[in-house]
Amino acid sequence: MRSRITMEAPAKINLYLEVGPPLQDGYHPVRTVLQSVDLCDLVEVEVTDGGEGLGLEVVGDAPAGGDNLCLRAGAAFLAATGLRMGVSVRLTKRIPRAAGLGGGSSDAAAVLRALNFVAGEAMAREELLDAAAGLGMDVPFFLVGGTALGEGRGERVTPLVQAPPLPVLLVNPGVELATGEVYRRFDLSGGDSPPAHGPGDLIEALPRGDAADVAPLLHNSLQRAACELMPEVAVLLERAAGAGAAAAMVSGSGPTIFVLAASEELAASLEVEMGRHAPLVFRTSFRGAGVSPVTPREAT
């Protein structure tokens, strides 16, 4: 028996990211409002019952070796369930690497979800979320998707009322920025103070779908550090503001910025303007789901 399923693995943005001082283990506690968007990698997973081994083919810019989270996710699933199956993954990358968009984490979540589907839900929801957290702090979010609150190190995910599909641009300077470097700079220079009310007002405003209401409630503790390490990110933020964006902010640890537009017409205008200043501009919108199947099919 051979089964194959193709998953969409969406990118995410952090509409709110509050980072605390490092704990004894070196990790930083966070509170973050996460939002999946309709820029997706494609992850095709093929399983052969009774087979052995994990294989990975990559189309696009991503490592194909053991560091790829798709392989680690497959290995984690097989170890947790004790199932014997041959697993082949074909990853088509569309989300830029090391960009603050969670692409690798989303790909890992897609592999977990696909294998669990093919295996007849061999892992319960909480087991799947635990396996996801073992792969990376963003991975559990992509099993949930939509609009969600992340706490702890990001691994505790609570679904929120889904925000309407606001138009958004993802603008990337075409250069990678390592998350560890941004956190080290944050530890040295700090970041802007979070709002006294925390993310509560933003969580209340998002379902109304008004970009003007949402804009002043956005926050990212890591934005200053990302701009210090990569000044061109600060330039992109200024360009977006000058071009009439409702808001522009670094996503996660950067260097991608997300640009909220008040209308699709303004989003189209911003896409042209930001394309003059950055090599990678994606016009997309908020997405109400995490990883999800595209065209599941089975063949004997």
Secondary structure as GFF3:
##gff-version 3
##sequence-region A 1 300
A	DSSP	beta_strand	2	19	.	.	.	ID=ss1
A	DSSP	beta_strand	30	49	.	.	.	ID=ss2
A	DSSP	beta_strand	54	59	.	.	.	ID=ss3
A	DSSP	alpha_helix	69	81	.	.	.	ID=ss4
A	DSSP	beta_strand	85	92	.	.	.	ID=ss5
A	DSSP	alpha_helix	103	118	.	.	.	ID=ss6
A	DSSP	alpha_helix	125	135	.	.	.	ID=ss7
A	DSSP	alpha_helix	139	144	.	.	.	ID=ss8
A	DSSP	beta_strand	147	152	.	.	.	ID=ss9
A	DSSP	beta_strand	156	159	.	.	.	ID=ss10
A	DSSP	beta_strand	167	172	.	.	.	ID=ss11
A	DSSP	alpha_helix	179	189	.	.	.	ID=ss12
A	DSSP	alpha_helix	200	205	.	.	.	ID=ss13
A	DSSP	three_ten_helix	206	208	.	.	.	ID=ss14
A	DSSP	alpha_helix	211	214	.	.	.	ID=ss15
A	DSSP	three_ten_helix	215	217	.	.	.	ID=ss16
A	DSSP	beta_strand	219	220	.	.	.	ID=ss17
A	DSSP	alpha_helix	223	229	.	.	.	ID=ss18
A	DSSP	alpha_helix	231	242	.	.	.	ID=ss19
A	DSSP	beta_strand	247	250	.	.	.	ID=ss20
A	DSSP	beta_strand	257	260	.	.	.	ID=ss21
A	DSSP	alpha_helix	264	275	.	.	.	ID=ss22
A	DSSP	beta_strand	280	285	.	.	.	ID=ss23
A	DSSP	beta_strand	292	293	.	.	.	ID=ss24
A	DSSP	beta_strand	297	299	.	.	.	ID=ss25
###
